[in-house]
Amino acid sequence: MTQSESPRRRRGRSRRRRRARLRRVLLTTLVVGSLLLGPVAGANLTAVRQIAVAIDDLARQAFPALLRVDLGGLVPQEGRLDLTGLRAVTDDLVAVHAEVQRTRTELAEVSDDRLVGQVRRALAELRGEIDRLAAMTSAADRASRLLPPLLGVDGPRRYLLVSQNSAELRATGGMFGAYAVIEANKGRVKMGAQGSSSSLGRFAEPLKIPAEVRALWGELPGIYPADVNLSPHFPTAAALYREMYRRHTGEKVDGVLAVDPVVLSYLLKATGPVRVPGGVALSAENAVRTLLSDTYQRMSPGEQDGFFAGAAATVFDTLFARNIHPNGLLSAFDRSVQERRILFWSARPEEQRTLGDSRMAGALPEQDSVPTVGVFLNDGSGAKLGYYLRQTADLRVGDCHADGRRELSLRVTLRSTAPASGLSESVLGLGQAGDPYTVRTLVSVYGPTGGAVLDTRLDGAETSVGNGTERRRQVATVNVEVGPGGTRTLEVSLLTGKTDHGTAELWLTPTATPWTTHVVTAPSCSQ
């Protein structure tokens, strides 16, 4: 090496040496493996080769394009989103997503029946990483195609920004409380009229709702704006709320965007504190407590509605007015979407189809790729005690049945941190559990698609259950009442539909404090 050699050349030489070492290690692994594995060597060599090819393809074709994406083009600057800059990254994002999906498909076709443990684990880990990468590239691909029309590149758009109140739980997160109208045109966004769900009134002639939802919840979702999301299927709730708004105001909107106070806390971490109407300074640290607890202790119901609407509007105004570092902002949005705290529905069918089964769409799928169990919470107290709930969910994958189904065991624990006295009338509400300090929660367990809910026990004893179906899932609903400082445990046995998977997933109502979860997997039924 000469003294005149540049740092770039030295780094290039170092990278070539590392690649050469990796090739030698891989070749040695293949040769030794062929000697040790005997008759099963072919399957293992094929799997190792596919793993190497997948990593190499991603390194050469996907990652360089990702590095070219300018994150600054994905966030608003000086009050608007640069739609030209956003469209400039679309081609790269589409190409990256296509490459990741191709690699994912090829790895899925590799059989793991005859693989040794180390190779099987490596294949499973790589599949998991690529699944996570595919979820991100899919979201970026959708966003790059959807954001320009959603933000008015082809003409003005209007949306309802709805705050889900996690203090009074509903299946998608919380009761639809305050709303604000968002107006978007050529990438520039501003807030319009604000109001509350209570101002929309009660609909004496119920709106049309799906028959399965009516069988579970009666006509409530079609009568009260606060009950449109008793079902976890967000498109149903959003369409109902939009129609209620139209009937009350005579105005149509192009979609519904729902957020909760936890989303605001994540955004405030990126924007810094903001001062909202009433002189209150909201920060990442105090937003949830202020919006879901302190406000109910200090303000009248009328003042609360105005405060909630003003707080959400001010945070989003700040989001578009300040120049915020894209990394922090995108991280806040990504975390919120992963936790299903940001939900969006478009009234335009072609845009809704593009959203598909993404987490942001909040659509309860009628077909599982992996067996999924839903645990959805609806307040039955008529109160604002959801802020004091703490939740855990444990799901265990059990035995395989001869008909291709698997057993699942679910354990849900609800604990109340509510005090025994001292809460305001706004917090205690209707007190429909009898004792106003007891949290009454309707826990709905949704089985996997094509599966079944077998039996349900509360604190080890049989309990009464409301049964139904929604979107090819059996549903069991149990009334769980928890007194101050108390804990209740719900245990549910389920069956999947036909599946070879040894994994399972949980879909949970987003709450004021995160769930504690644990999923115990098992070998696939073919092993």
TARA-V820242 format. One record per run of one state. SS is the DSSP state (a for helix, b for strand, c for the rest). FROM is the first residue (numbers start at 1). TO is the last residue. If there is no record, write none. Layout:
ss;from;to
SS;FROM;TO
SS;FROM;TO
This chain:
ss;from;to
c;1;6
a;7;68
c;69;70
a;71;74
c;75;76
b;77;77
c;78;79
b;80;80
c;81;82
a;83;88
c;89;89
a;90;108
c;109;116
a;117;150
c;151;156
b;157;165
c;166;174
b;175;185
c;186;187
b;188;196
a;197;200
c;201;201
b;202;202
c;203;210
a;211;217
c;218;219
a;220;223
b;224;224
a;225;227
c;228;233
a;234;249
c;250;254
b;255;260
a;261;271
c;272;273
b;274;276
c;277;279
b;280;282
c;283;286
a;287;298
c;299;300
a;301;321
c;322;325
a;326;338
c;339;342
b;343;346
c;347;348
a;349;355
c;356;358
a;359;361
c;362;371
b;372;379
c;380;385
a;386;388
b;389;400
c;401;405
b;406;416
c;417;424
a;425;428
c;429;438
b;439;446
c;447;451
b;452;458
c;459;460
b;461;462
c;463;465
b;466;470
c;471;472
b;473;482
c;483;486
b;487;495
c;496;504
b;505;508
c;509;515
b;516;520
c;521;527
